[in-house]
Amino acid sequence: MVLTWPSVPQWGPVVSRSSCSGILGVMPTAADLASLLAAARQRAVDLGLELRDLKTATAEGPDDEHDPEGATIGFERARVAGIFERACAEVSAFEEATRRVRNGTYGRCAGCGQPVPAERLEALPATDRCVACASRRLRDEAASRQIMSRCSQR
């Protein structure tokens, strides 16, 4: 049985995991992270090329914004640009995880310093937070956005 890393649904599996042999809770190795980083970089390159091609194709002709075959050209550019941005963020996250492996801090929560459970690292290999600290961080970021939104409305 070969397991695959979970990934963003529209991209499908990233890389095969033969090292865990079906056992849950196995912390990703440096080689696993290197494979995931390489796959993320390739996705970002492919999406960057697709975005460039979309921009080139629509710059040469009239942009009527109404493709009879489906979505508007503008929507398609925005969709690919959004996915490209997310792919670039994923590359950065895997690069940071690789640095943490080299520094000996991979698997330690950046918030509280406690070990991040292997199950969480298996599901989210680039994470730098335990569940409690990640939840706290998301709540704090949401509160900050809400405050900034109120300030900008004045």
Residue, then its C-alpha position, 0 to 999 in steps of 0.5 A: m500500500v502506498l500512501t500519498w501526501p494530502s494536497v490542495p484538491q485541485w492539484g491532487p497528490v504531491v508525492s508518494r510516501s513509501s517510507c511510512s508503509g501505511i503507519l500513521g504518525v510518522m514524522p516526515t524526513a528531510a528527504d520527504l520535505a525535499s521531495l515535497l519542496a521539489a513538487a511545490r516548486q514544479r507546480a509554481v513554475d507550471l502555474g507561472l507559465e500557464l499564467r504567462d501564456l494566458k496573459t500573452a494570449t489575451a493581450e494580442g487580441p480583443d479581450d471581450e471577457h465573454d468566452p462562449e465556451g465557459a468562464t470569462i477570460g478575466f475570471e480564468r486569469a484571476r483563478v490561475a493567479g490565485i492558485f499561482e499565489r498559493a503555490c508560491a506560498e507553499v514553496s516558501a512554507f516548504e523552504e522554511a520547513t527545510r531550514r528548520v530541519r537544518n537548524g534542528t527545530y523541525g517538529r517544535c512549535a514556533g509558538c510554545g516550543q512543545p513538540v508538534p504531533a507527528e500526525r499533524l506533521e504528516a498531514l501538514p509537513a510544512t507547519d510550524r505550529c501545534v494545533a493550539c498555537a495555530s488556532r490561537r494565531l488564526r483567532d488573533e489574525a481574524a481579530s486584527r483584520q476585524i479591527m483594521s476593517r473598523c478603522s478603515q471605515r472611519 
